[in-house]
Amino acid sequence: MASPDLNLLFALDVLLAEGSAARAASRLRLSPSAMSRTLARLREATGDPLLVRA
């Protein structure tokens, strides 16, 4: 089993604080598509559909 990318925890913290992938991307100085890929990696790592639009 590969060790998890701990940078994802930082990204998750920012995502939860901002409540928006677009605002989190801006805060982390990432493109929206890079933040989307990070969110996809978080979802895969946790097995949970994090931050799904309601």
mmCIF entry with sequence, helices, sheets and N, C-alpha, C, O atoms, coordinates in Angstrom:
data_MODEL
# 
_entry.id   MODEL 
# 
_entity.id                         1 
_entity.type                       polymer 
_entity.pdbx_number_of_molecules   1 
# 
_entity_poly.entity_id                      1 
_entity_poly.type                           'polypeptide(L)' 
_entity_poly.nstd_linkage                   no 
_entity_poly.nstd_monomer                   no 
_entity_poly.pdbx_seq_one_letter_code       MASPDLNLLFALDVLLAEGSAARAASRLRLSPSAMSRTLARLREATGDPLLVRA 
_entity_poly.pdbx_seq_one_letter_code_can   MASPDLNLLFALDVLLAEGSAARAASRLRLSPSAMSRTLARLREATGDPLLVRA 
_entity_poly.pdbx_strand_id                 A 
# 
loop_
_entity_poly_seq.entity_id 
_entity_poly_seq.num 
_entity_poly_seq.mon_id 
_entity_poly_seq.hetero 
1 1  MET n 
1 2  ALA n 
1 3  SER n 
1 4  PRO n 
1 5  ASP n 
1 6  LEU n 
1 7  ASN n 
1 8  LEU n 
1 9  LEU n 
1 10 PHE n 
1 11 ALA n 
1 12 LEU n 
1 13 ASP n 
1 14 VAL n 
1 15 LEU n 
1 16 LEU n 
1 17 ALA n 
1 18 GLU n 
1 19 GLY n 
1 20 SER n 
1 21 ALA n 
1 22 ALA n 
1 23 ARG n 
1 24 ALA n 
1 25 ALA n 
1 26 SER n 
1 27 ARG n 
1 28 LEU n 
1 29 ARG n 
1 30 LEU n 
1 31 SER n 
1 32 PRO n 
1 33 SER n 
1 34 ALA n 
1 35 MET n 
1 36 SER n 
1 37 ARG n 
1 38 THR n 
1 39 LEU n 
1 40 ALA n 
1 41 ARG n 
1 42 LEU n 
1 43 ARG n 
1 44 GLU n 
1 45 ALA n 
1 46 THR n 
1 47 GLY n 
1 48 ASP n 
1 49 PRO n 
1 50 LEU n 
1 51 LEU n 
1 52 VAL n 
1 53 ARG n 
1 54 ALA n 
# 
_struct_asym.id          A 
_struct_asym.entity_id   1 
# 
loop_
_struct_conf.conf_type_id 
_struct_conf.id 
_struct_conf.pdbx_PDB_helix_id 
_struct_conf.beg_label_comp_id 
_struct_conf.beg_label_asym_id 
_struct_conf.beg_label_seq_id 
_struct_conf.pdbx_beg_PDB_ins_code 
_struct_conf.end_label_comp_id 
_struct_conf.end_label_asym_id 
_struct_conf.end_label_seq_id 
_struct_conf.pdbx_end_PDB_ins_code 
_struct_conf.beg_auth_comp_id 
_struct_conf.beg_auth_asym_id 
_struct_conf.beg_auth_seq_id 
_struct_conf.end_auth_comp_id 
_struct_conf.end_auth_asym_id 
_struct_conf.end_auth_seq_id 
_struct_conf.pdbx_PDB_helix_class 
_struct_conf.details 
_struct_conf.pdbx_PDB_helix_length 
HELX_P HELX_P1 AA1 ASN A 7  ? GLU A 18 ? ASN A 7  GLU A 18 1 ? 12 
HELX_P HELX_P2 AA2 ALA A 21 ? LEU A 28 ? ALA A 21 LEU A 28 1 ? 8  
HELX_P HELX_P3 AA3 PRO A 32 ? THR A 46 ? PRO A 32 THR A 46 1 ? 15 
# 
_struct_conf_type.id          HELX_P 
_struct_conf_type.criteria    ? 
_struct_conf_type.reference   ? 
# 
loop_
_atom_site.group_PDB 
_atom_site.id 
_atom_site.type_symbol 
_atom_site.label_atom_id 
_atom_site.label_alt_id 
_atom_site.label_comp_id 
_atom_site.label_asym_id 
_atom_site.label_entity_id 
_atom_site.label_seq_id 
_atom_site.pdbx_PDB_ins_code 
_atom_site.Cartn_x 
_atom_site.Cartn_y 
_atom_site.Cartn_z 
_atom_site.occupancy 
_atom_site.B_iso_or_equiv 
_atom_site.pdbx_formal_charge 
_atom_site.auth_seq_id 
_atom_site.auth_comp_id 
_atom_site.auth_asym_id 
_atom_site.auth_atom_id 
_atom_site.pdbx_PDB_model_num 
ATOM 1   N N  . MET A 1 1  ? 0.842   -1.187 0.000   1.00 0.00 ? 1  MET A N  1 
ATOM 2   C CA . MET A 1 1  ? 0.000   0.000  0.000   1.00 0.00 ? 1  MET A CA 1 
ATOM 3   C C  . MET A 1 1  ? 0.885   1.248  0.000   1.00 0.00 ? 1  MET A C  1 
ATOM 4   O O  . MET A 1 1  ? 1.788   1.375  0.827   1.00 0.00 ? 1  MET A O  1 
ATOM 5   N N  . ALA A 1 2  ? 0.628   2.141  -0.905  1.00 0.00 ? 2  ALA A N  1 
ATOM 6   C CA . ALA A 1 2  ? 1.393   3.380  -0.981  1.00 0.00 ? 2  ALA A CA 1 
ATOM 7   C C  . ALA A 1 2  ? 0.982   4.317  0.149   1.00 0.00 ? 2  ALA A C  1 
ATOM 8   O O  . ALA A 1 2  ? -0.180  4.352  0.554   1.00 0.00 ? 2  ALA A O  1 
ATOM 9   N N  . SER A 1 3  ? 1.951   5.072  0.650   1.00 0.00 ? 3  SER A N  1 
ATOM 10  C CA . SER A 1 3  ? 1.621   6.008  1.716   1.00 0.00 ? 3  SER A CA 1 
ATOM 11  C C  . SER A 1 3  ? 0.826   7.178  1.135   1.00 0.00 ? 3  SER A C  1 
ATOM 12  O O  . SER A 1 3  ? 1.072   7.594  0.002   1.00 0.00 ? 3  SER A O  1 
ATOM 13  N N  . PRO A 1 4  ? -0.113  7.703  1.895   1.00 0.00 ? 4  PRO A N  1 
ATOM 14  C CA . PRO A 1 4  ? -0.946  8.808  1.387   1.00 0.00 ? 4  PRO A CA 1 
ATOM 15  C C  . PRO A 1 4  ? -0.144  10.101 1.247   1.00 0.00 ? 4  PRO A C  1 
ATOM 16  O O  . PRO A 1 4  ? 0.833   10.329 1.960   1.00 0.00 ? 4  PRO A O  1 
ATOM 17  N N  . ASP A 1 5  ? -0.578  10.925 0.323   1.00 0.00 ? 5  ASP A N  1 
ATOM 18  C CA . ASP A 1 5  ? 0.041   12.231 0.100   1.00 0.00 ? 5  ASP A CA 1 
ATOM 19  C C  . ASP A 1 5  ? -0.480  13.180 1.180   1.00 0.00 ? 5  ASP A C  1 
ATOM 20  O O  . ASP A 1 5  ? -1.649  13.565 1.164   1.00 0.00 ? 5  ASP A O  1 
ATOM 21  N N  . LEU A 1 6  ? 0.377   13.548 2.099   1.00 0.00 ? 6  LEU A N  1 
ATOM 22  C CA . LEU A 1 6  ? -0.050  14.398 3.214   1.00 0.00 ? 6  LEU A CA 1 
ATOM 23  C C  . LEU A 1 6  ? -0.390  15.815 2.777   1.00 0.00 ? 6  LEU A C  1 
ATOM 24  O O  . LEU A 1 6  ? -1.034  16.551 3.525   1.00 0.00 ? 6  LEU A O  1 
ATOM 25  N N  . ASN A 1 7  ? 0.032   16.213 1.579   1.00 0.00 ? 7  ASN A N  1 
ATOM 26  C CA . ASN A 1 7  ? -0.359  17.519 1.054   1.00 0.00 ? 7  ASN A CA 1 
ATOM 27  C C  . ASN A 1 7  ? -1.869  17.581 0.826   1.00 0.00 ? 7  ASN A C  1 
ATOM 28  O O  . ASN A 1 7  ? -2.460  18.660 0.813   1.00 0.00 ? 7  ASN A O  1 
ATOM 29  N N  . LEU A 1 8  ? -2.483  16.411 0.647   1.00 0.00 ? 8  LEU A N  1 
ATOM 30  C CA . LEU A 1 8  ? -3.932  16.389 0.466   1.00 0.00 ? 8  LEU A CA 1 
ATOM 31  C C  . LEU A 1 8  ? -4.661  16.861 1.723   1.00 0.00 ? 8  LEU A C  1 
ATOM 32  O O  . LEU A 1 8  ? -5.749  17.432 1.635   1.00 0.00 ? 8  LEU A O  1 
ATOM 33  N N  . LEU A 1 9  ? -4.063  16.622 2.893   1.00 0.00 ? 9  LEU A N  1 
ATOM 34  C CA . LEU A 1 9  ? -4.686  17.097 4.139   1.00 0.00 ? 9  LEU A CA 1 
ATOM 35  C C  . LEU A 1 9  ? -4.740  18.622 4.175   1.00 0.00 ? 9  LEU A C  1 
ATOM 36  O O  . LEU A 1 9  ? -5.730  19.211 4.609   1.00 0.00 ? 9  LEU A O  1 
ATOM 37  N N  . PHE A 1 10 ? -3.670  19.245 3.716   1.00 0.00 ? 10 PHE A N  1 
ATOM 38  C CA . PHE A 1 10 ? -3.640  20.707 3.660   1.00 0.00 ? 10 PHE A CA 1 
ATOM 39  C C  . PHE A 1 10 ? -4.701  21.213 2.690   1.00 0.00 ? 10 PHE A C  1 
ATOM 40  O O  . PHE A 1 10 ? -5.420  22.167 2.986   1.00 0.00 ? 10 PHE A O  1 
ATOM 41  N N  . ALA A 1 11 ? -4.796  20.567 1.530   1.00 0.00 ? 11 ALA A N  1 
ATOM 42  C CA . ALA A 1 11 ? -5.796  20.962 0.537   1.00 0.00 ? 11 ALA A CA 1 
ATOM 43  C C  . ALA A 1 11 ? -7.204  20.761 1.091   1.00 0.00 ? 11 ALA A C  1 
ATOM 44  O O  . ALA A 1 11 ? -8.080  21.597 0.869   1.00 0.00 ? 11 ALA A O  1 
ATOM 45  N N  . LEU A 1 12 ? -7.428  19.664 1.807   1.00 0.00 ? 12 LEU A N  1 
ATOM 46  C CA . LEU A 1 12 ? -8.748  19.414 2.400   1.00 0.00 ? 12 LEU A CA 1 
ATOM 47  C C  . LEU A 1 12 ? -9.094  20.489 3.417   1.00 0.00 ? 12 LEU A C  1 
ATOM 48  O O  . LEU A 1 12 ? -10.230 20.962 3.460   1.00 0.00 ? 12 LEU A O  1 
ATOM 49  N N  . ASP A 1 13 ? -8.133  20.876 4.229   1.00 0.00 ? 13 ASP A N  1 
ATOM 50  C CA . ASP A 1 13 ? -8.367  21.925 5.219   1.00 0.00 ? 13 ASP A CA 1 
ATOM 51  C C  . ASP A 1 13 ? -8.800  23.223 4.544   1.00 0.00 ? 13 ASP A C  1 
ATOM 52  O O  . ASP A 1 13 ? -9.739  23.879 4.996   1.00 0.00 ? 13 ASP A O  1 
ATOM 53  N N  . VAL A 1 14 ? -8.121  23.588 3.474   1.00 0.00 ? 14 VAL A N  1 
ATOM 54  C CA . VAL A 1 14 ? -8.462  24.824 2.759   1.00 0.00 ? 14 VAL A CA 1 
ATOM 55  C C  . VAL A 1 14 ? -9.826  24.687 2.086   1.00 0.00 ? 14 VAL A C  1 
ATOM 56  O O  . VAL A 1 14 ? -10.630 25.618 2.117   1.00 0.00 ? 14 VAL A O  1 
ATOM 57  N N  . LEU A 1 15 ? -10.088 23.536 1.481   1.00 0.00 ? 15 LEU A N  1 
ATOM 58  C CA . LEU A 1 15 ? -11.393 23.307 0.848   1.00 0.00 ? 15 LEU A CA 1 
ATOM 59  C C  . LEU A 1 15 ? -12.527 23.452 1.853   1.00 0.00 ? 15 LEU A C  1 
ATOM 60  O O  . LEU A 1 15 ? -13.537 24.096 1.568   1.00 0.00 ? 15 LEU A O  1 
ATOM 61  N N  . LEU A 1 16 ? -12.360 22.858 3.016   1.00 0.00 ? 16 LEU A N  1 
ATOM 62  C CA . LEU A 1 16 ? -13.416 22.936 4.037   1.00 0.00 ? 16 LEU A CA 1 
ATOM 63  C C  . LEU A 1 16 ? -13.560 24.354 4.583   1.00 0.00 ? 16 LEU A C  1 
ATOM 64  O O  . LEU A 1 16 ? -14.673 24.803 4.855   1.00 0.00 ? 16 LEU A O  1 
ATOM 65  N N  . ALA A 1 17 ? -12.450 25.053 4.743   1.00 0.00 ? 17 ALA A N  1 
ATOM 66  C CA . ALA A 1 17 ? -12.507 26.426 5.245   1.00 0.00 ? 17 ALA A CA 1 
ATOM 67  C C  . ALA A 1 17 ? -13.182 27.357 4.247   1.00 0.00 ? 17 ALA A C  1 
ATOM 68  O O  . ALA A 1 17 ? -13.970 28.220 4.631   1.00 0.00 ? 17 ALA A O  1 
ATOM 69  N N  . GLU A 1 18 ? -12.875 27.182 2.980   1.00 0.00 ? 18 GLU A N  1 
ATOM 70  C CA . GLU A 1 18 ? -13.423 28.056 1.944   1.00 0.00 ? 18 GLU A CA 1 
ATOM 71  C C  . GLU A 1 18 ? -14.819 27.649 1.508   1.00 0.00 ? 18 GLU A C  1 
ATOM 72  O O  . GLU A 1 18 ? -15.622 28.497 1.120   1.00 0.00 ? 18 GLU A O  1 
ATOM 73  N N  . GLY A 1 19 ? -15.113 26.358 1.569   1.00 0.00 ? 19 GLY A N  1 
ATOM 74  C CA . GLY A 1 19 ? -16.432 25.890 1.153   1.00 0.00 ? 19 GLY A CA 1 
ATOM 75  C C  . GLY A 1 19 ? -16.660 25.914 -0.345  1.00 0.00 ? 19 GLY A C  1 
ATOM 76  O O  . GLY A 1 19 ? -17.784 25.733 -0.812  1.00 0.00 ? 19 GLY A O  1 
ATOM 77  N N  . SER A 1 20 ? -15.604 26.135 -1.093  1.00 0.00 ? 20 SER A N  1 
ATOM 78  C CA . SER A 1 20 ? -15.704 26.248 -2.546  1.00 0.00 ? 20 SER A CA 1 
ATOM 79  C C  . SER A 1 20 ? -14.377 25.839 -3.162  1.00 0.00 ? 20 SER A C  1 
ATOM 80  O O  . SER A 1 20 ? -13.315 26.274 -2.717  1.00 0.00 ? 20 SER A O  1 
ATOM 81  N N  . ALA A 1 21 ? -14.445 25.005 -4.184  1.00 0.00 ? 21 ALA A N  1 
ATOM 82  C CA . ALA A 1 21 ? -13.218 24.588 -4.868  1.00 0.00 ? 21 ALA A CA 1 
ATOM 83  C C  . ALA A 1 21 ? -12.560 25.779 -5.562  1.00 0.00 ? 21 ALA A C  1 
ATOM 84  O O  . ALA A 1 21 ? -11.333 25.873 -5.597  1.00 0.00 ? 21 ALA A O  1 
ATOM 85  N N  . ALA A 1 22 ? -13.360 26.682 -6.110  1.00 0.00 ? 22 ALA A N  1 
ATOM 86  C CA . ALA A 1 22 ? -12.802 27.842 -6.805  1.00 0.00 ? 22 ALA A CA 1 
ATOM 87  C C  . ALA A 1 22 ? -12.065 28.762 -5.829  1.00 0.00 ? 22 ALA A C  1 
ATOM 88  O O  . ALA A 1 22 ? -10.959 29.218 -6.121  1.00 0.00 ? 22 ALA A O  1 
ATOM 89  N N  . ARG A 1 23 ? -12.672 29.033 -4.675  1.00 0.00 ? 23 ARG A N  1 
ATOM 90  C CA . ARG A 1 23 ? -12.004 29.895 -3.687  1.00 0.00 ? 23 ARG A CA 1 
ATOM 91  C C  . ARG A 1 23 ? -10.775 29.205 -3.094  1.00 0.00 ? 23 ARG A C  1 
ATOM 92  O O  . ARG A 1 23 ? -9.764  29.855 -2.827  1.00 0.00 ? 23 ARG A O  1 
ATOM 93  N N  . ALA A 1 24 ? -10.862 27.889 -2.888  1.00 0.00 ? 24 ALA A N  1 
ATOM 94  C CA . ALA A 1 24 ? -9.707  27.144 -2.377  1.00 0.00 ? 24 ALA A CA 1 
ATOM 95  C C  . ALA A 1 24 ? -8.568  27.186 -3.390  1.00 0.00 ? 24 ALA A C  1 
ATOM 96  O O  . ALA A 1 24 ? -7.406  27.337 -3.010  1.00 0.00 ? 24 ALA A O  1 
ATOM 97  N N  . ALA A 1 25 ? -8.889  27.054 -4.670  1.00 0.00 ? 25 ALA A N  1 
ATOM 98  C CA . ALA A 1 25 ? -7.865  27.119 -5.712  1.00 0.00 ? 25 ALA A CA 1 
ATOM 99  C C  . ALA A 1 25 ? -7.173  28.475 -5.689  1.00 0.00 ? 25 ALA A C  1 
ATOM 100 O O  . ALA A 1 25 ? -5.949  28.557 -5.795  1.00 0.00 ? 25 ALA A O  1 
ATOM 101 N N  . SER A 1 26 ? -7.949  29.519 -5.553  1.00 0.00 ? 26 SER A N  1 
ATOM 102 C CA . SER A 1 26 ? -7.380  30.864 -5.507  1.00 0.00 ? 26 SER A CA 1 
ATOM 103 C C  . SER A 1 26 ? -6.462  31.021 -4.298  1.00 0.00 ? 26 SER A C  1 
ATOM 104 O O  . SER A 1 26 ? -5.359  31.556 -4.411  1.00 0.00 ? 26 SER A O  1 
ATOM 105 N N  . ARG A 1 27 ? -6.922  30.555 -3.152  1.00 0.00 ? 27 ARG A N  1 
ATOM 106 C CA . ARG A 1 27 ? -6.135  30.672 -1.922  1.00 0.00 ? 27 ARG A CA 1 
ATOM 107 C C  . ARG A 1 27 ? -4.835  29.876 -2.003  1.00 0.00 ? 27 ARG A C  1 
ATOM 108 O O  . ARG A 1 27 ? -3.809  30.303 -1.474  1.00 0.00 ? 27 ARG A O  1 
ATOM 109 N N  . LEU A 1 28 ? -4.877  28.719 -2.664  1.00 0.00 ? 28 LEU A N  1 
ATOM 110 C CA . LEU A 1 28 ? -3.692  27.874 -2.800  1.00 0.00 ? 28 LEU A CA 1 
ATOM 111 C C  . LEU A 1 28 ? -2.855  28.229 -4.028  1.00 0.00 ? 28 LEU A C  1 
ATOM 112 O O  . LEU A 1 28 ? -1.821  27.616 -4.295  1.00 0.00 ? 28 LEU A O  1 
ATOM 113 N N  . ARG A 1 29 ? -3.329  29.237 -4.772  1.00 0.00 ? 29 ARG A N  1 
ATOM 114 C CA . ARG A 1 29 ? -2.657  29.665 -6.000  1.00 0.00 ? 29 ARG A CA 1 
ATOM 115 C C  . ARG A 1 29 ? -2.543  28.518 -7.002  1.00 0.00 ? 29 ARG A C  1 
ATOM 116 O O  . ARG A 1 29 ? -1.492  28.284 -7.599  1.00 0.00 ? 29 ARG A O  1 
ATOM 117 N N  . LEU A 1 30 ? -3.668  27.809 -7.165  1.00 0.00 ? 30 LEU A N  1 
ATOM 118 C CA . LEU A 1 30 ? -3.777  26.728 -8.140  1.00 0.00 ? 30 LEU A CA 1 
ATOM 119 C C  . LEU A 1 30 ? -4.806  27.111 -9.181  1.00 0.00 ? 30 LEU A C  1 
ATOM 120 O O  . LEU A 1 30 ? -5.650  27.976 -8.948  1.00 0.00 ? 30 LEU A O  1 
ATOM 121 N N  . SER A 1 31 ? -4.731  26.467 -10.323 1.00 0.00 ? 31 SER A N  1 
ATOM 122 C CA . SER A 1 31 ? -5.781  26.665 -11.320 1.00 0.00 ? 31 SER A CA 1 
ATOM 123 C C  . SER A 1 31 ? -7.013  25.888 -10.855 1.00 0.00 ? 31 SER A C  1 
ATOM 124 O O  . SER A 1 31 ? -6.891  24.938 -10.081 1.00 0.00 ? 31 SER A O  1 
ATOM 125 N N  . PRO A 1 32 ? -8.187  26.284 -11.318 1.00 0.00 ? 32 PRO A N  1 
ATOM 126 C CA . PRO A 1 32 ? -9.390  25.532 -10.949 1.00 0.00 ? 32 PRO A CA 1 
ATOM 127 C C  . PRO A 1 32 ? -9.313  24.059 -11.351 1.00 0.00 ? 32 PRO A C  1 
ATOM 128 O O  . PRO A 1 32 ? -9.810  23.197 -10.626 1.00 0.00 ? 32 PRO A O  1 
ATOM 129 N N  . SER A 1 33 ? -8.696  23.759 -12.496 1.00 0.00 ? 33 SER A N  1 
ATOM 130 C CA . SER A 1 33 ? -8.596  22.362 -12.908 1.00 0.00 ? 33 SER A CA 1 
ATOM 131 C C  . SER A 1 33 ? -7.647  21.579 -11.999 1.00 0.00 ? 33 SER A C  1 
ATOM 132 O O  . SER A 1 33 ? -7.885  20.401 -11.731 1.00 0.00 ? 33 SER A O  1 
ATOM 133 N N  . ALA A 1 34 ? -6.578  22.216 -11.522 1.00 0.00 ? 34 ALA A N  1 
ATOM 134 C CA . ALA A 1 34 ? -5.675  21.547 -10.584 1.00 0.00 ? 34 ALA A CA 1 
ATOM 135 C C  . ALA A 1 34 ? -6.386  21.268 -9.264  1.00 0.00 ? 34 ALA A C  1 
ATOM 136 O O  . ALA A 1 34 ? -6.188  20.213 -8.662  1.00 0.00 ? 34 ALA A O  1 
ATOM 137 N N  . MET A 1 35 ? -7.213  22.211 -8.811  1.00 0.00 ? 35 MET A N  1 
ATOM 138 C CA . MET A 1 35 ? -7.960  22.000 -7.574  1.00 0.00 ? 35 MET A CA 1 
ATOM 139 C C  . MET A 1 35 ? -8.983  20.889 -7.755  1.00 0.00 ? 35 MET A C  1 
ATOM 140 O O  . MET A 1 35 ? -9.219  20.101 -6.839  1.00 0.00 ? 35 MET A O  1 
ATOM 141 N N  . SER A 1 36 ? -9.587  20.825 -8.928  1.00 0.00 ? 36 SER A N  1 
ATOM 142 C CA . SER A 1 36 ? -10.548 19.764 -9.225  1.00 0.00 ? 36 SER A CA 1 
ATOM 143 C C  . SER A 1 36 ? -9.865  18.401 -9.181  1.00 0.00 ? 36 SER A C  1 
ATOM 144 O O  . SER A 1 36 ? -10.423 17.443 -8.646  1.00 0.00 ? 36 SER A O  1 
ATOM 145 N N  . ARG A 1 37 ? -8.673  18.312 -9.737  1.00 0.00 ? 37 ARG A N  1 
ATOM 146 C CA . ARG A 1 37 ? -7.926  17.047 -9.692  1.00 0.00 ? 37 ARG A CA 1 
ATOM 147 C C  . ARG A 1 37 ? -7.547  16.696 -8.259  1.00 0.00 ? 37 ARG A C  1 
ATOM 148 O O  . ARG A 1 37 ? -7.582  15.526 -7.877  1.00 0.00 ? 37 ARG A O  1 
ATOM 149 N N  . THR A 1 38 ? -7.186  17.694 -7.469  1.00 0.00 ? 38 THR A N  1 
ATOM 150 C CA . THR A 1 38 ? -6.861  17.455 -6.060  1.00 0.00 ? 38 THR A CA 1 
ATOM 151 C C  . THR A 1 38 ? -8.082  16.947 -5.314  1.00 0.00 ? 38 THR A C  1 
ATOM 152 O O  . THR A 1 38 ? -7.977  16.026 -4.504  1.00 0.00 ? 38 THR A O  1 
ATOM 153 N N  . LEU A 1 39 ? -9.234  17.536 -5.578  1.00 0.00 ? 39 LEU A N  1 
ATOM 154 C CA . LEU A 1 39 ? -10.473 17.083 -4.944  1.00 0.00 ? 39 LEU A CA 1 
ATOM 155 C C  . LEU A 1 39 ? -10.787 15.650 -5.357  1.00 0.00 ? 39 LEU A C  1 
ATOM 156 O O  . LEU A 1 39 ? -11.236 14.855 -4.532  1.00 0.00 ? 39 LEU A O  1 
ATOM 157 N N  . ALA A 1 40 ? -10.557 15.313 -6.615  1.00 0.00 ? 40 ALA A N  1 
ATOM 158 C CA . ALA A 1 40 ? -10.777 13.942 -7.081  1.00 0.00 ? 40 ALA A CA 1 
ATOM 159 C C  . ALA A 1 40 ? -9.845  12.974 -6.350  1.00 0.00 ? 40 ALA A C  1 
ATOM 160 O O  . ALA A 1 40 ? -10.253 11.869 -5.990  1.00 0.00 ? 40 ALA A O  1 
ATOM 161 N N  . ARG A 1 41 ? -8.602  13.386 -6.131  1.00 0.00 ? 41 ARG A N  1 
ATOM 162 C CA . ARG A 1 41 ? -7.657  12.540 -5.394  1.00 0.00 ? 41 ARG A CA 1 
ATOM 163 C C  . ARG A 1 41 ? -8.085  12.380 -3.940  1.00 0.00 ? 41 ARG A C  1 
ATOM 164 O O  . ARG A 1 41 ? -7.932  11.303 -3.363  1.00 0.00 ? 41 ARG A O  1 
ATOM 165 N N  . LEU A 1 42 ? -8.617  13.436 -3.351  1.00 0.00 ? 42 LEU A N  1 
ATOM 166 C CA . LEU A 1 42 ? -9.125  13.345 -1.979  1.00 0.00 ? 42 LEU A CA 1 
ATOM 167 C C  . LEU A 1 42 ? -10.307 12.387 -1.894  1.00 0.00 ? 42 LEU A C  1 
ATOM 168 O O  . LEU A 1 42 ? -10.399 11.575 -0.973  1.00 0.00 ? 42 LEU A O  1 
ATOM 169 N N  . ARG A 1 43 ? -11.200 12.490 -2.858  1.00 0.00 ? 43 ARG A N  1 
ATOM 170 C CA . ARG A 1 43 ? -12.360 11.599 -2.881  1.00 0.00 ? 43 ARG A CA 1 
ATOM 171 C C  . ARG A 1 43 ? -11.922 10.151 -3.017  1.00 0.00 ? 43 ARG A C  1 
ATOM 172 O O  . ARG A 1 43 ? -12.469 9.268  -2.356  1.00 0.00 ? 43 ARG A O  1 
ATOM 173 N N  . GLU A 1 44 ? -10.939 9.904  -3.869  1.00 0.00 ? 44 GLU A N  1 
ATOM 174 C CA . GLU A 1 44 ? -10.436 8.540  -4.061  1.00 0.00 ? 44 GLU A CA 1 
ATOM 175 C C  . GLU A 1 44 ? -9.750  8.027  -2.802  1.00 0.00 ? 44 GLU A C  1 
ATOM 176 O O  . GLU A 1 44 ? -9.948  6.878  -2.407  1.00 0.00 ? 44 GLU A O  1 
ATOM 177 N N  . ALA A 1 45 ? -8.947  8.876  -2.174  1.00 0.00 ? 45 ALA A N  1 
ATOM 178 C CA . ALA A 1 45 ? -8.196  8.473  -0.980  1.00 0.00 ? 45 ALA A CA 1 
ATOM 179 C C  . ALA A 1 45 ? -9.119  8.175  0.196   1.00 0.00 ? 45 ALA A C  1 
ATOM 180 O O  . ALA A 1 45 ? -8.856  7.263  0.980   1.00 0.00 ? 45 ALA A O  1 
ATOM 181 N N  . THR A 1 46 ? -10.204 8.948  0.321   1.00 0.00 ? 46 THR A N  1 
ATOM 182 C CA . THR A 1 46 ? -11.103 8.755  1.462   1.00 0.00 ? 46 THR A CA 1 
ATOM 183 C C  . THR A 1 46 ? -12.255 7.815  1.165   1.00 0.00 ? 46 THR A C  1 
ATOM 184 O O  . THR A 1 46 ? -12.884 7.280  2.078   1.00 0.00 ? 46 THR A O  1 
ATOM 185 N N  . GLY A 1 47 ? -12.530 7.614  -0.122  1.00 0.00 ? 47 GLY A N  1 
ATOM 186 C CA . GLY A 1 47 ? -13.682 6.782  -0.472  1.00 0.00 ? 47 GLY A CA 1 
ATOM 187 C C  . GLY A 1 47 ? -14.991 7.480  -0.160  1.00 0.00 ? 47 GLY A C  1 
ATOM 188 O O  . GLY A 1 47 ? -16.017 6.829  0.041   1.00 0.00 ? 47 GLY A O  1 
ATOM 189 N N  . ASP A 1 48 ? -14.958 8.807  -0.119  1.00 0.00 ? 48 ASP A N  1 
ATOM 190 C CA . ASP A 1 48 ? -16.131 9.599  0.237   1.00 0.00 ? 48 ASP A CA 1 
ATOM 191 C C  . ASP A 1 48 ? -16.338 10.700 -0.788  1.00 0.00 ? 48 ASP A C  1 
ATOM 192 O O  . ASP A 1 48 ? -15.373 11.329 -1.221  1.00 0.00 ? 48 ASP A O  1 
ATOM 193 N N  . PRO A 1 49 ? -17.586 10.942 -1.184  1.00 0.00 ? 49 PRO A N  1 
ATOM 194 C CA . PRO A 1 49 ? -17.848 12.026 -2.146  1.00 0.00 ? 49 PRO A CA 1 
ATOM 195 C C  . PRO A 1 49 ? -17.813 13.391 -1.460  1.00 0.00 ? 49 PRO A C  1 
ATOM 196 O O  . PRO A 1 49 ? -18.857 14.002 -1.236  1.00 0.00 ? 49 PRO A O  1 
ATOM 197 N N  . LEU A 1 50 ? -16.633 13.858 -1.134  1.00 0.00 ? 50 LEU A N  1 
ATOM 198 C CA . LEU A 1 50 ? -16.447 15.125 -0.415  1.00 0.00 ? 50 LEU A CA 1 
ATOM 199 C C  . LEU A 1 50 ? -16.954 16.305 -1.219  1.00 0.00 ? 50 LEU A C  1 
ATOM 200 O O  . LEU A 1 50 ? -16.832 16.336 -2.444  1.00 0.00 ? 50 LEU A O  1 
ATOM 201 N N  . LEU A 1 51 ? -17.517 17.266 -0.529  1.00 0.00 ? 51 LEU A N  1 
ATOM 202 C CA . LEU A 1 51 ? -17.940 18.547 -1.096  1.00 0.00 ? 51 LEU A CA 1 
ATOM 203 C C  . LEU A 1 51 ? -18.779 18.400 -2.358  1.00 0.00 ? 51 LEU A C  1 
ATOM 204 O O  . LEU A 1 51 ? -18.476 18.983 -3.399  1.00 0.00 ? 51 LEU A O  1 
ATOM 205 N N  . VAL A 1 52 ? -19.830 17.616 -2.244  1.00 0.00 ? 52 VAL A N  1 
ATOM 206 C CA . VAL A 1 52 ? -20.764 17.438 -3.355  1.00 0.00 ? 52 VAL A CA 1 
ATOM 207 C C  . VAL A 1 52 ? -21.789 18.549 -3.300  1.00 0.00 ? 52 VAL A C  1 
ATOM 208 O O  . VAL A 1 52 ? -22.287 18.881 -2.224  1.00 0.00 ? 52 VAL A O  1 
ATOM 209 N N  . ARG A 1 53 ? -22.110 19.128 -4.442  1.00 0.00 ? 53 ARG A N  1 
ATOM 210 C CA . ARG A 1 53 ? -23.120 20.200 -4.474  1.00 0.00 ? 53 ARG A CA 1 
ATOM 211 C C  . ARG A 1 53 ? -24.456 19.657 -4.012  1.00 0.00 ? 53 ARG A C  1 
ATOM 212 O O  . ARG A 1 53 ? -24.871 18.558 -4.381  1.00 0.00 ? 53 ARG A O  1 
ATOM 213 N N  . ALA A 1 54 ? -25.109 20.451 -3.202  1.00 0.00 ? 54 ALA A N  1 
ATOM 214 C CA . ALA A 1 54 ? -26.424 20.039 -2.690  1.00 0.00 ? 54 ALA A CA 1 
ATOM 215 C C  . ALA A 1 54 ? -27.518 20.878 -3.289  1.00 0.00 ? 54 ALA A C  1 
ATOM 216 O O  . ALA A 1 54 ? -28.692 20.676 -2.977  1.00 0.00 ? 54 ALA A O  1 
# 
